Amino acid sequence: MPFGQFNDLVLHYEENGPAGAPAIVFANSLGTDLRIWDGVVARLGSALRLLRYDLRGHGLSEAPPSPYALDDHVGDLTVLMDSRGIKNALLVGLSVGGMIAMALANRRADLVRALALCDTAHQIGTREMWDARIAAVRQGGIASIADAVLQRWFTAEFRAARPAELAGYRNMLTRMPVEGYVGTCATVRDANLTDIAGKLALPVLCLVGDEDGATPPGLVEDMARRIPNSSLHVIESCGHIPCLEKPDELAQLILAFISKHLKENSHV
């Protein structure tokens, strides 16, 4: 389990594949950790360099006091990629991870060759919604909101057919530090990437589950319309976390995107 000190913060990360290979970097969503990408990573083969990490306050990374600004998350990933010598990567971001990906691409174009934005948007929710969630977690803990979160994460079919996995993902959510959760709620609350979305000058694949309860298809479609060089794919029978519910399809979409847009670039 690799750990590193980045910006006075210990981050947990995992890296697979040859050092000189084309790089894909993954950024997870609020309430999850790098393990959500296991199924996708297993399906991408051994010819790619794959970097995953736990956001600050998530997984095995440190959880400093909240709130966290989007710049904090972007700074963490920037230093991590610089330390690993990764440039021109395909950056795959889910939910808040997609916001981090867009902001990093705008700040450091040398690090990002293309984006795959999964179930995310230029602006998610309202200040009132996020303030209410932060207050609920402060009062009753993450467990008090877990069932509602899982309903947004997964389709009813998934929740009914795979109860053991659902229980495991609930554990992942409820066992994370409260400071990490509410700190990153504040990140999403305060982030507005509308201007940045319109300035992105690189290939962008926008993905969304057709039953996503957190960033519905209409919201993701609106984001895709704002990004000049983007394409949109709706994943059927899928909620907010396609890397868990539809890892085969997500891996194939990523590989097709690489083949279409980045094949001739030796660094992805």
C-alpha positions, 0 to 999 in steps of 0.5 A, a space after each residue: 500500500 503506497 503512501 506519500 506526503 503531498 502538500 503536508 498531507 498523507 495520501 494513499 495511492 496505487 499504481 499498476 502497469 509499466 512506468 513508460 506506458 500511456 497513463 490513466 489517472 482515476 479520481 473517486 467520488 464523495 464517500 468512496 475510495 480507490 477500490 471502486 475502480 478495481 473492476 475497471 482496472 482489471 478489465 483495462 489490461 496490463 499495457 497501461 499505466 494506471 494510477 488511483 488514489 484516495 481523495 483527502 479525507 477518504 479511504 486511507 488518506 489523511 482527513 484534515 479539518 473541514 472544509 476543503 476547497 476544490 483547489 485543495 483537491 486539485 493541488 493534491 492530485 497535481 503534486 501526486 502526478 508530478 511526483 510520479 512523473 505522469 504527464 499527458 494522462 487520460 484523467 477519469 473522474 467520477 462525481 466530485 472526481 470529475 470536478 477535480 479533473 476539469 479544474 486540473 485540466 484547466 490549471 495544468 494542461 501538461 498533465 492532462 491529454 483528455 478527460 472522461 467525466 463520469 456522472 459529474 457536472 459543472 455545478 452539482 446541487 445547491 448551497 442549501 442542499 449541501 448545507 442541509 447534508 452537512 448539518 445532518 451528518 454533523 448531527 447524526 453521522 454518515 449512517 443517518 444519510 446512508 440509505 438515501 445516498 445508496 439509492 442515488 448511487 445504485 439502481 433498484 435492480 442492483 440494490 435488490 439483486 446484490 445485497 452483500 455488495 450493497 452492504 459492503 459499499 454502505 460500510 465503505 461510506 459510513 466508515 469514512 471520517 466525518 471530516 472527510 465527508 463534510 469537508 468534500 461536501 463543502 467542495 462540491 457546494 462551493 464549486 462552479 465550473 461553468 466557465 472552465 467547462 466552456 474553455 476545455 480544449 481537449 477531447 472529453 468523454 461525458 458519461 452518465 447512468 440513465 438512473 443516476 439519482 445524484 447527477 441525472 442525465 439532463 444535468 450531465 447533458 447540459 455540461 456536455 453541451 458546454 464543453 466544446 470537444 465533448 461526446 456524451 454516452 448514457 449507460 443504461 440500467 445504471 446509477 451514479 457509480 458505473 465503475 461498480 454497477 457496469 465495470 465492463 461497459 465503462 472499461 470498454 468505453 474508456 478503451 474505445 475513447 483511447 483508441 479513437 482520440 489518443 491512439 497516436 499519442 504515445 503518452 495517452 
